Amino acid sequence: MSLWLCLRFPLLPLQCQTLDETQPVAVLEQQRVVCANDCASSLGVRAGMATASVRALAQDLPLQLLARNRNSEQHCLQQLCCWAYGITPRLYTWQEDCLQLEIGSCLNLHRGLNTLLSGIQRTLQVRGYRVDAGLGPTPKAAWLLSFHDDGCDTQHPEAWQERIGTLPLALLHTFPKAVAALERAGLRRFADILTLPEAALTRRCGQAFVHYLRQVTGREADLEPDYQPPQQFSDQYWFGYEVKTTAELLPAIEQLLQSLCGFLRQTQLQSSRIDWQLLAVDRQTQNLQVRSSSRHSDWATWYQLTRLQLDQLKLHTGIEGLVLECRELLTGHSVGIDLFSPRNQREPLHALLDRLRSRLGLQAIATIGCRDEHLPELALHVGTEPGEAPTHAPTGTHRPFWLLPEPLPLPHRHGGELYWGGRLQLVGGPERIEDHWWQQPVSRDYFIARGHGGQYYWLFHERRERRWYLHGLFA
């Protein structure tokens, strides 16, 4: 059976901008109050009041009036969608302040309805959002029930029509003329019209109104396009107070990272870089970039790397918000582990390098690798960026690890013998390398030579110059 959960955020215009409860705060649109925090509500501030009335109620108290920011509201809804995508893949935003989630198909995954609802309520409370929830067999029924005091009654879900019947028709603000006509006839609640003949309602209220009621009761399909995950992840956390130490940031960081990694697992993606923005009370930001040499979706690893950088960070001023962004979303890949003793494994090398970079800086650790170049001096690559140096090496060749900064010419000796601290004997080769024909042509024959003391050297004969050079030493 289809079961929908509507999450309605009545204070979204306020909570998407601030969670401050230390002073009265109200959000205005066209010089009218849209919503206010508890501190302002205790003074008597109500939705629809004019600005002058609000200032009169506040008197000498520090009053903060914010202009409504609809872009910020939609951004918050999209962030909430990223979080809710970890609950169900069937969801969408509705109106200006609602999420509609189809949860009937995933109750077993979340161990039952009560467990799922408790987890959702707990998470939204930690995020600082006030939410009114409704549970119904259709999206529009769930939305209407979010206005009922018992909209999430899990004991008697079959009585949803009775609960809707007690709600006022004034909730249907998209049909003001139809509602006004019904109220003039003495019909003020849903129970007054749900049993009326559709033909009579159509004549009085119009086809669109009856179509809406049919969607509420499930007699007609209510189809909306499902939410599609974005190409980037973004989430934020508002504290509602001034944070003065980095240790106070850690619970919010853990929550945001769990949200990110839950999203990555749901979308089967991974990342090798995350970006933090610390939002100060003076509207300034401090940026923190955390990188990993391998892409993954493990929140504990990101948490450890973030803590290492936070230990070295000085807060310029108090922090009131935290933003986590992940712009590099890559296709996930599985990592093989020992089936029998994964806990006994030593720390992987890439994890050690990530910790050192986070503590000492990116430039402190260099990696060595090989590139697709024919000339040996160009093939060897040293880099400091995580994941920058490829690890593949030429196959079928025997080359030294240690190359000289520049090839050194070997002195000529009588009889054509080669010398470098003693007589050299060629024991391997040749390997011909020809390249850069479009610039300065290079043609070399490489050989392995053994010295008088048993040391092995890497030599080449420059065919165009007819000279011998020492290029590397074997360990």
TALIN-V821109 format. One record per pair of residues at least 24 apart in sequence whose ideal C-beta (glycine too) atoms are under 10 Angstrom apart, sorted by the first residue. I is the first residue (numbers start at 1). J is the second residue. Records with the same first field share a line. If there is no record, write none. Layout:
I->J / J
This chain:
1->104 / 105 / 137 / 157
2->90 / 102 / 103 / 104 / 105 / 136 / 137 / 138 / 139 / 218 / 222
3->101 / 102 / 103 / 104 / 105 / 106 / 107 / 113 / 135 / 136 / 137 / 138 / 142 / 157
4->88 / 90 / 91 / 100 / 101 / 102 / 103 / 104 / 134 / 135 / 136 / 137 / 138 / 139 / 140 / 141 / 142 / 143 / 145 / 222
5->84 / 87 / 88 / 91 / 99 / 100 / 101 / 102 / 103 / 104 / 113 / 116 / 117 / 120 / 133 / 134 / 135 / 136 / 139 / 142 / 145 / 146 / 151 / 152
6->94 / 95 / 98 / 99 / 100 / 101 / 131 / 132 / 133 / 134 / 135 / 136 / 138 / 139 / 140 / 141 / 142 / 143 / 144 / 145 / 146 / 147 / 151 / 152
7->80 / 84 / 91 / 94 / 97 / 98 / 99 / 100 / 101 / 120 / 121 / 124 / 129 / 131 / 132 / 133 / 134 / 142 / 143 / 146
8->94 / 95 / 97 / 98 / 99 / 100 / 130 / 131 / 132 / 133 / 134 / 142 / 143 / 145 / 146 / 147 / 151
9->73 / 76 / 77 / 80 / 96 / 97 / 98 / 99 / 124 / 129 / 130 / 131 / 132
10->35 / 47 / 97 / 98 / 129 / 130 / 131 / 132 / 146 / 147
11->35 / 36 / 37 / 38 / 97 / 128 / 129 / 130 / 131 / 132
12->72 / 73 / 74 / 76 / 77 / 80 / 96 / 97 / 98 / 129 / 130 / 131
13->66 / 67 / 68 / 69 / 70 / 72 / 73 / 76 / 96 / 97
14->40 / 66 / 68 / 73 / 130
15->73 / 76 / 127 / 128 / 129 / 130 / 238 / 240
16->68 / 69 / 70 / 71 / 72 / 73 / 74 / 75 / 76 / 77 / 79 / 97 / 129 / 236 / 238
17->64 / 66 / 67 / 68 / 69 / 72 / 73 / 76 / 238 / 321
18->64 / 66 / 128 / 238 / 240 / 320 / 321
19->127 / 128 / 129 / 237 / 238 / 239 / 240 / 241 / 320 / 321
20->64 / 238 / 239 / 240 / 241 / 242 / 281 / 320
21->240 / 241
22->62 / 64 / 240 / 241 / 242
23->58 / 61 / 62 / 63 / 64
24->54 / 57 / 58 / 61 / 62 / 63 / 64 / 65
25->62 / 63 / 64 / 65 / 66
26->51 / 54 / 57 / 58 / 63 / 64 / 65 / 66
27->64 / 65 / 66 / 67 / 68 / 69 / 73
28->54 / 65 / 66 / 67 / 68
29->67 / 68 / 69 / 70
30->68
31->65
32->68
33->65
34->66 / 67 / 68
35->68 / 97 / 130
36->65
37->64 / 240
38->130
39->63 / 64
40->64 / 65
70->96
73->97
75->234 / 236
76->127 / 129 / 235 / 236 / 238
78->227 / 230 / 234 / 235
79->127 / 230 / 233 / 234 / 235 / 236 / 237 / 259 / 323 / 324
80->124 / 127 / 129 / 131 / 235
81->227 / 228 / 229 / 230 / 263
82->227 / 229 / 230 / 232 / 233 / 234 / 235 / 259 / 260 / 262 / 263 / 266 / 267
83->120 / 123 / 124 / 127 / 235 / 255 / 256 / 258 / 259 / 260 / 262 / 263
84->120 / 123 / 227 / 263
85->226 / 227 / 228 / 229 / 230 / 262 / 263 / 266 / 267
86->123 / 258 / 259 / 261 / 262 / 263 / 264 / 265 / 266 / 267
87->116 / 119 / 120 / 123 / 262 / 266
88->116 / 226 / 227 / 266
89->226 / 227 / 228 / 229 / 266 / 267
90->224 / 226 / 227
91->224 / 226 / 227
92->139 / 224 / 225 / 226 / 227 / 228
93->224 / 227
94->139 / 140 / 142 / 143 / 224
95->143 / 173 / 174
97->131 / 132
98->131 / 132 / 134 / 139 / 142 / 143 / 146
99->131 / 133 / 227
100->134 / 138 / 139 / 140 / 142 / 143 / 222 / 224 / 226 / 227
101->133 / 139 / 142 / 227
102->139 / 142 / 226
103->135 / 142
104->137
112->154
113->152 / 154 / 157
114->152 / 154 / 155
117->152 / 154
120->152
121->152
123->255 / 258 / 259
126->237 / 251 / 252 / 255
127->235 / 236 / 237 / 238 / 252 / 255 / 256 / 259
128->237 / 238 / 239 / 240
129->238
134->160 / 163 / 164
135->160 / 163
136->160 / 161 / 163 / 164 / 216 / 217 / 218
137->161 / 216 / 217 / 218
138->214 / 215 / 216 / 217 / 218 / 219 / 220 / 221 / 222
139->215 / 216 / 222 / 223 / 224
140->164 / 172 / 212 / 213 / 214 / 215 / 216 / 217 / 218 / 222
141->215 / 216 / 217 / 218 / 222
142->216
143->171 / 216
144->171 / 172 / 190 / 216
146->171
147->171
160->217
161->190 / 191 / 194 / 216 / 217
162->190 / 191
163->190
164->189 / 190 / 191 / 194 / 216 / 217
165->189 / 190 / 191 / 192 / 193 / 194 / 195
166->190 / 191
167->191
169->193
172->205 / 209 / 212 / 213 / 216
174->208 / 209 / 212
175->205 / 206 / 208 / 209 / 212
177->205 / 206 / 209
178->204 / 205 / 206 / 208 / 209 / 210 / 212
179->205 / 209
181->205 / 206 / 209
182->209
190->216
229->263 / 264 / 266 / 267 / 269 / 329
230->263 / 267 / 329
231->269 / 327 / 329
232->271 / 325 / 326 / 327 / 328 / 329
233->259 / 260 / 261 / 263 / 264 / 267 / 269 / 271 / 274 / 324 / 325 / 326 / 327 / 328 / 329
234->260 / 275 / 277 / 323 / 324 / 325 / 326 / 327
235->259 / 260 / 263 / 322 / 323 / 324 / 325 / 326
236->277 / 279 / 321 / 322 / 323 / 324 / 325
237->279 / 320 / 321 / 322 / 323 / 324
238->279 / 320 / 321 / 322 / 323
239->279 / 318 / 319 / 320 / 321 / 322
240->320 / 321
241->281 / 318 / 319 / 320
242->280 / 281 / 317 / 318 / 319 / 320
243->278 / 280 / 281 / 315 / 318 / 319 / 320 / 321 / 322
244->315 / 317 / 318 / 319
245->310 / 315 / 318 / 319
246->278 / 306 / 307 / 309 / 310 / 311 / 312 / 313 / 314 / 315 / 319
247->307 / 310 / 311
248->315 / 319
249->276 / 278 / 306 / 307 / 310 / 313 / 315 / 319 / 322
250->303 / 306 / 307 / 310
252->319 / 321 / 322 / 324
253->299 / 302 / 303 / 306 / 307 / 310 / 322 / 324
254->299 / 300 / 302 / 303 / 306 / 307
255->299 / 322 / 324
256->299 / 302 / 303 / 306 / 322 / 323 / 324
257->290 / 298 / 299 / 300 / 301 / 302 / 303 / 306 / 324 / 326
258->299 / 300 / 302 / 303
259->299 / 324
260->297 / 299 / 302 / 324 / 325 / 326
261->296 / 297 / 298 / 299 / 300 / 301 / 302 / 303 / 326
262->297 / 299
263->297 / 326 / 329
264->295 / 296 / 297 / 298 / 299 / 326 / 329 / 330 / 332
265->297 / 298 / 299 / 332
266->297
267->297 / 329 / 331 / 332
268->297 / 331 / 332
269->295 / 297 / 326 / 328 / 329 / 330 / 331 / 332
270->294 / 295 / 296 / 297 / 298 / 326 / 328 / 329 / 330 / 331 / 332 / 333 / 335
271->295 / 296 / 297 / 302 / 326 / 327 / 328 / 329 / 330 / 332
272->296 / 326 / 328 / 330 / 354 / 386 / 387
273->325 / 326 / 327 / 328 / 330 / 386 / 387
274->302 / 305 / 306 / 324 / 325 / 326 / 327 / 328
275->323 / 324 / 325 / 326 / 327 / 328
276->306 / 309 / 310 / 313 / 322 / 323 / 324 / 325
277->321 / 322 / 323 / 324 / 325
278->310 / 313 / 315 / 316 / 317 / 319 / 320 / 321 / 322 / 323
279->319 / 320 / 321 / 322 / 323
280->315 / 316 / 317 / 318 / 319 / 320 / 321
281->317 / 318 / 319 / 320 / 321
282->316 / 317 / 318 / 320
283->320
284->316 / 317
285->319 / 321 / 323
286->313 / 314 / 315 / 316 / 317 / 319
287->323 / 325
288->313
289->325 / 362
290->324 / 354 / 357 / 358
291->328 / 354 / 357 / 358 / 362 / 385 / 386 / 387
292->350 / 351 / 353 / 354 / 357 / 358 / 386 / 387
293->348 / 349 / 350 / 351 / 352 / 353 / 354 / 357 / 365 / 367 / 385 / 386 / 387 / 388 / 389
294->333 / 335 / 348 / 349 / 350 / 351 / 353 / 354 / 386 / 387
295->328 / 329 / 330 / 331 / 332 / 333 / 387
296->332 / 333 / 335 / 350 / 351
297->332
298->335 / 351
301->351 / 354 / 355
302->326 / 354
304->351 / 354 / 355 / 358
305->351 / 354 / 355 / 357 / 358 / 359
306->358
307->358
308->354 / 355 / 356 / 357 / 358 / 359 / 360
309->357 / 358 / 359 / 361
310->358
311->358 / 359
312->358 / 359 / 360 / 361
350->386 / 387
353->386
354->386
357->384 / 385 / 386
362->386 / 388
367->391
368->401
369->393
370->394 / 399
373->435
374->433 / 434 / 435 / 436 / 442 / 444
375->433 / 434 / 435 / 436 / 442 / 444
376->400 / 403 / 407 / 433 / 444 / 446 / 458 / 460 / 471 / 472
377->403 / 404 / 405 / 406 / 407 / 471 / 472
378->435 / 436
379->403 / 433
380->472
394->431
396->431
397->431 / 433 / 446
398->428 / 429 / 431 / 446 / 448 / 456 / 458 / 474
399->431 / 446 / 448 / 458 / 471 / 472 / 474
400->448 / 456 / 457 / 458 / 471 / 472 / 473 / 474 / 475
401->472 / 473 / 474 / 475
402->458 / 472 / 473 / 474 / 475
403->458 / 471 / 472 / 473
404->458 / 469 / 470 / 471 / 472 / 473
406->469 / 471
407->444 / 458 / 459 / 460 / 462 / 467 / 468 / 469 / 470 / 471 / 472
408->459 / 468 / 469 / 470 / 471
409->462 / 465 / 467 / 468 / 469 / 470
410->449 / 457 / 459 / 460 / 461 / 467 / 468 / 469 / 470
411->468
412->467 / 468
416->468
418->447 / 449 / 451 / 457 / 459 / 461 / 468 / 470
419->451 / 452 / 468
420->449 / 451 / 452 / 455 / 457 / 459 / 468 / 470
421->451 / 452 / 453 / 455 / 457
422->451 / 452 / 453 / 455
423->449 / 450 / 451 / 452
424->449 / 450 / 451 / 452 / 455 / 456 / 457 / 459 / 468 / 470
425->449 / 450 / 451 / 452
426->450 / 457 / 459 / 461
427->456
428->456 / 458
429->458 / 459 / 460 / 461
430->459 / 460 / 461
431->458 / 460
432->460 / 461 / 463
433->460
434->463
440->464
444->469 / 471
446->471 / 472
448->472 / 474
449->474
450->474
